[in-house]
Amino acid sequence: MSFGDLRGWIDHLRKEGELQEINAEVNWDCELGTVARKAFGTGNGPALLFNNITGYNKKDARCSQVFTGGLSKYSRVAMMFGLPKDASITELVKAARKAYSGRIPPRIVKDGPVKENILKGDDINLFDFPIPKWHREDGGRYINTMQGNVTMDPDTGRMNVGMYRGMIGTKNTLPVLLWRAQNWGGDFQKWVDRGEEMPVACVYGWEPSLPFCASSPIPPDVSEYDVMGAMRGEPVDLVKCETVPLMVPASAEMVVEGYISNDPSTFEMEGPFGEYTGYFGGDQGPKHKIRITAITHRNNPIFRGTLEGTLPKMLNENSIMSSVQRAALAWNILERSGVPGITDVHCPAANNGTTLIIQMRQRYRGQAKQAAMAIWGSNASHLRYKHVWVVDEDIDIHDYASLDWAFAYRVNAAEDDIIFVPGTFGSALDPSTRLQYRDTLKFGTGKWARVLIDATVNMDFEPQEQYGGERYPPTVRPHQQDLDMVNRRWKEYGFK
Ligand SMILES: Cc1cc2nc3c(=O)[nH]c(=O)nc-3n(C[C@H](O)[C@H](O)[C@H](O)COP(=O)(O)O)c2cc1C
């Protein structure tokens, strides 16, 4: 579904009762983040538009509004896909699967509202924008939280749009977390090999398909712009940047253009940041920075950011988005790899795709292991899918009690139901990995032993005559004929 721009999306949310506007004065310094944390709740809070931010509420402020939480509830992910607000998680996952497989290339236009203001040289000042300090322990004011960083593969011209964190360094520098195993890391390596700085454009505030696609591991040879087009059902209108050879949505709220050098003498301190794991991560250290060459923005731009960091019963946009994105991507990977019989896939919101649960109809021995290996062999598993569960079709993968029962009686470590794959790439932000293995400047990525919990009925077991030809005994679930009779007579027994 297309909304035109961020403003169109906000209007839609307002109409649907999904937006809370906050007109009381709120300080960007930790107060705004805390309001967002409390309002997001357990993934049931509204989207938030802050209209009165300390230090940015005078007439001459360049930017005075912050929007967050657009996708912090499943109902709004449903709205993004044009589905009913009460669509099930599985329906959202199926919609995302379809969008990821679609491609509508962008359309190049000459001009757009994002060019209403063009700042260069001394006029560039990130402090002119009400960028929140989301948490007290954050290393700075995190500007890059819900944006899309546009980069280009210099060999093919393919533009990648990825969401990677970054904070205000100085008025015209933006230190970032640049990992080589991410797609912009791949682009960066190619620019480094050419002995050149990498051009980059950070896009803030557009339709929800931008942050949704920017934070999805789309295959490296595919541009997120094509997938965004498929998701909204029409091409994304792009305009040329002012100082970098890249293109950005013409109706974005704001764009920061610049270059990244690989020369360590240019690095600036970055981190830590309240990360998706729920811990502060990516410790303070010298990191690559964007040397800003231009900022363009609409009149009265609305800054788009988000509060990261998931804890049990404390969900946010990343948790809800990841739950849909990571399940959809995994399902597509399984299908492309030819793993048969997949009936549903789920990533519980509390761990942002670190745990993947696959439900399947088993046809042959080793199918669960085939599924896990297909997932772990994909680039999509870089920061995710540390722990993979596979269960049979009769287990409700959205219900932890059902999984726990399957874990109890269909898992036997002595029967190879728990498999470890050590020494794989992993999240450098996961504190369960020793700090020394999380040095991305040295290793490019983190280090995980991945685990498969195969909670399916063991196909190595012989079918048993006494079990009616099945490998496991019958369950105690009453037969339908008995249930029908008891249901009919229920009131006769004295039950209400
Ligand atoms: C709010 C948010 C912040 C993120 N921050 C980072 C980050 O700092 N570094 C990173 O490599 N990935 C980060 N991610 C995950 C990436 O966006 C994700 O892995 C995405 O697939 C990257 O795009 P790519 O596949 O084109 O590289 C973040 C995701 C979200 C939702």
Ligand as a Chemical Component Dictionary entry (heavy atoms), coordinates in Angstrom:
data_LIG
# 
_chem_comp.id                   LIG 
_chem_comp.type                 NON-POLYMER 
_chem_comp.pdbx_formal_charge   0 
_chem_comp.three_letter_code    LIG 
# 
loop_
_chem_comp_atom.comp_id 
_chem_comp_atom.atom_id 
_chem_comp_atom.alt_atom_id 
_chem_comp_atom.type_symbol 
_chem_comp_atom.charge 
_chem_comp_atom.model_Cartn_x 
_chem_comp_atom.model_Cartn_y 
_chem_comp_atom.model_Cartn_z 
_chem_comp_atom.pdbx_ordinal 
LIG C1  C1  C 0 16.432 -0.128 14.508 1  
LIG C2  C2  C 0 17.509 -0.977 13.839 2  
LIG C3  C3  C 0 18.855 -0.662 13.995 3  
LIG C4  C4  C 0 19.843 -1.430 13.387 4  
LIG N1  N1  N 0 21.163 -1.110 13.543 5  
LIG C5  C5  C 0 22.120 -1.817 12.891 6  
LIG C6  C6  C 0 23.494 -1.464 12.984 7  
LIG O1  O1  O 0 23.871 -0.526 13.680 8  
LIG N2  N2  N 0 24.406 -2.175 12.288 9  
LIG C7  C7  C 0 24.039 -3.206 11.494 10 
LIG O2  O2  O 0 24.919 -3.788 10.843 11 
LIG N3  N3  N 0 22.752 -3.610 11.419 12 
LIG C8  C8  C 0 21.789 -2.923 12.095 13 
LIG N4  N4  N 0 20.481 -3.292 12.017 14 
LIG C9  C9  C 0 20.152 -4.500 11.267 15 
LIG C10 C10 C 0 20.211 -4.238 9.792  16 
LIG O3  O3  O 0 19.377 -3.153 9.455  17 
LIG C11 C11 C 0 19.805 -5.458 9.003  18 
LIG O4  O4  O 0 20.751 -6.478 9.255  19 
LIG C12 C12 C 0 19.675 -5.199 7.511  20 
LIG O5  O5  O 0 19.476 -6.430 6.871  21 
LIG C13 C13 C 0 20.883 -4.503 6.926  22 
LIG O6  O6  O 0 20.719 -4.292 5.542  23 
LIG P1  P1  P 0 21.577 -5.122 4.473  24 
LIG O7  O7  O 0 21.058 -6.526 4.525  25 
LIG O8  O8  O 0 21.272 -4.430 3.189  26 
LIG O9  O9  O 0 22.998 -5.017 4.892  27 
LIG C14 C14 C 0 19.476 -2.543 12.617 28 
LIG C15 C15 C 0 18.128 -2.848 12.463 29 
LIG C16 C16 C 0 17.147 -2.089 13.076 30 
LIG C17 C17 C 0 15.696 -2.454 12.891 31 
# 
loop_
_chem_comp_bond.comp_id 
_chem_comp_bond.atom_id_1 
_chem_comp_bond.atom_id_2 
_chem_comp_bond.value_order 
_chem_comp_bond.pdbx_ordinal 
LIG C1  C2  SING 1  
LIG C2  C3  SING 2  
LIG C2  C16 DOUB 3  
LIG C3  C4  DOUB 4  
LIG C4  N1  SING 5  
LIG C4  C14 SING 6  
LIG N1  C5  DOUB 7  
LIG C5  C6  SING 8  
LIG C5  C8  SING 9  
LIG C6  O1  DOUB 10 
LIG C6  N2  SING 11 
LIG N2  C7  SING 12 
LIG C7  O2  DOUB 13 
LIG C7  N3  SING 14 
LIG N3  C8  DOUB 15 
LIG C8  N4  SING 16 
LIG N4  C9  SING 17 
LIG N4  C14 SING 18 
LIG C9  C10 SING 19 
LIG C10 O3  SING 20 
LIG C10 C11 SING 21 
LIG C11 O4  SING 22 
LIG C11 C12 SING 23 
LIG C12 O5  SING 24 
LIG C12 C13 SING 25 
LIG C13 O6  SING 26 
LIG O6  P1  SING 27 
LIG P1  O7  DOUB 28 
LIG P1  O8  SING 29 
LIG P1  O9  SING 30 
LIG C14 C15 DOUB 31 
LIG C15 C16 SING 32 
LIG C16 C17 SING 33 
# 
